[in-house]
Amino acid sequence: MIPEPAPPLPHWPGLAGRRIAWARAEDMVTLPPRRVFAWWTAHAENGPPPREAFDVTQFGDIAENLYIIAATPDGFELRLAGEEYIRLFGLRRGWVWQTESTDPVIRDSAALLAFVNRAGRPLRTLGRLELIERHWIELEALVCPLAPGADGVAKFLGCTAAIPST
């Protein structure tokens, strides 16, 4: 279930250069985000599924692409990061995006997560990163809200993948 109509997306200056849109299956260009989005939509009949409904062992072939984020009192914390996520973003478990950060990328990333949580629907982003071991790389990322569990904490299931160059 994806609620309709989609609210308009805010402008996040700190995320300039990324194309941000509501996730739609027909727009996915890489397999890992497509699989995660299919799982999310299949389990979101009554709103975002709980974190407990996601079994990472069913996604072993794309585990390197997955990440899980949880809300904190002042932002969001990276709780799980697959190897490909770490390679692309250089962020590891424990990283925090603070809503009051002076860094516009960190602050607007936290604002995006808060917005996804309020909207209750996944966002898809496309962008380019400059990596040390090679120059520019195109990537696709998906962030899906998860219903708060027994702990009452908002969580997110995400997936990122490099787009093969043609």
N, C-alpha and C positions, 0 to 999 in steps of 0.2 A: 504494500500500500504506500503510495506516495501522495501526500496531501496536495490538493489543487485548490486554487491556482498558486503558482509559485510566487513567493514574494520577490520584489525587485532586489537585485544584488547591490549592496553598498559599494562605494569606491574605497579601496584600500590602497593609498599611495605607496605604502611600504612594500606592496606586492606588485609593483609596476613591472610590466614585461611578462606577466603570467596571464594567460587567457583563462578566466574563471567563469564557470557556467554550472547550472544545475545538471546533475548527472543524468544521462539518458543512455540506455543500452546501445542504441544505434550509433552513438558518437564514439564509443570506446574503440581505440585503435590497437591496444595491446591486450594480450590474454590475461595477465594477472589482475588488472583492474576489472576487466570484463567478468572474470569468475567471482571476484568479491562482490561486485554489484549484483550479479545473478543470485548469489547467496543472500545478500541483504534484502533484495526485493521479494525473494521467496519466503523470508522469515518476518517480513514487516507488514503482515496483514492487519495488525491492530496498532501500528506505530512502530518505532524503532525496536528491533529485537534486543534482548538483554545480552550482555557480554557472555554470560554463561551458555548461551545458545551457540556460540561460535567455538568449534573444535578445530584447533590449528592442525591437528593430525590429519584431517581430511584435506588439508591444503599444503601438504609437505612439499609438493613440487614447486610451490610458489612462496614457501615460508620466508625465503630471503627477501621477498618484496613487501612483506607485511610489517605493519607497525600498529601499536595500540597506545592511545593517549588517554589520560584521565584528568579530570578537572581537579584543581587545587584551590585553596582560598584566594590566591592572587594570580591565577592563570591556569596553565595546563602543563602536565608532566608527561614526557615520553616514557612509557612503562615497558614497551617491548619494541625492539628495532631489529629487523632482519638485516643480513649482510649487505644486500643491495641498497637498502635504505641508508645504511651507514655509509656506504661507498658514495652514493649520490649526494647526500646532504652533510656528511661528516658529523652527524649528531648521534649520540649514544643514549642508552637507557639512563634516565635521570635528568636529561635536558629539560629546562622549564621555559615556556613562553609566558612572560609576565604581561598582564594587561596594562600595567603602568610603566613599562620599559621606555627608556628614552630612545632606544634603537627602533626605528620605524618598521623594520622587517619583523622583529620579535613582537612588537606591539600589535601590528596588523595581522600577524599570524594568529595571535591570541584572539583578536577581534573576529577573525574568520571562524575560528573554532567555536566561539561563543554564539555566533550567528547560526552556524550549522546546528548547534545544540538547540537553539530556540526554534529554528525552522523545522527540525525533525526530519530532514531529508539530506541525501548525499550531494556533495559538490565535487566537480571534476575540474582539474586544472591542467593546463598544458604550458610548458615553458622550456627554457634553455638554461643549462648550467655549464659553467666552465670548470672542468676537472683538471687536476694536476697531471694525471697520467695521459690525458688526451685533451684536445681543445674543447670545443663546444659539443654538448650532447643535448638532444631533445628528450623530454620526458613527459609522461602522463602520470598524474596522481589522482587518487580518489580518497575522499574522507567521508565516512559514513557514521552518523550518530548511532549510539547504542543507548538503550534505555538504562537508567540507573539501576544497579543491582540492589541487594540487601543493604549495602553500605550507603546507598543514596547518592553515590558519586556518578556524575555524567562521564561517559566514556565514549571513545571513538575507535572504529576499526578503519585502518587506512591501508592503502596499497600504492606502490609506485613502481614504474617500470620505464626503462629507457626505450625510446622509439627507435627501431632499427633505421639506419640511414639508407636511403634508396639511391 
